[in-house]
Amino acid sequence: MSVDGQFGNHKKRIAITRKLMENARKRIELSLELEKELENLELQRRLRQLEMESKLLKQQEKELG
């Protein structure tokens, strides 16, 4: 293979590697974003649970008081 051909193949490999790295970076960013979304959903669920527990305790307090 000629030097030009080897250089062309090397450039193609570099371009492919860059594209793969960019795709990986986007997946990592998406994973972090999804993780934050899941944390937010868990916090919202926990907040609703605490609100329900608070209502139940207030109701029990009224019944006892």
Secondary structure, 3 states (H helix, E strand, C coil): CCHHHHHHHHHHHHHHHHHHHHHHHHHHHHHHHHHHHHHHHHHHHHHHHHHHHHHHHHHHHHHHC
